[in-house]
Amino acid sequence: MIVVNFSELRKNLKDYGEKAVENKEEIFISRRDKKNLVLLSVDKYNEIIKKIEKYEYWKKVDDGIKELNAGIGVHHLIEVDDEDKKR
């Protein structure tokens, strides 16, 4: 993790950009009296998004299992016509 102020980043943007891309470094950018920023490579950003999506998926699975175990799960029945039964 690298912490840099906005002025320093502006002076050396190319160098910090390379560190973000080549080393997958997170560059924390501090700004006076404003909210801070983070500079990430696209690869690092995609890694983070993928982890969030996996977490959300498994959270839904876990919640569903808890509902089923508590007896409050919902299931859907498929209606079958008499003609379909003959096939």
Protein Blocks (a to p, Z undefined) as FASTA:
>chain_A
ZZddfklmmmmmmmmmmmmmmnopacddddehiacdddddfklmmmmmmmmmmmmmmmmm
mmmmmmmmnopaccddddddfklmmZZ
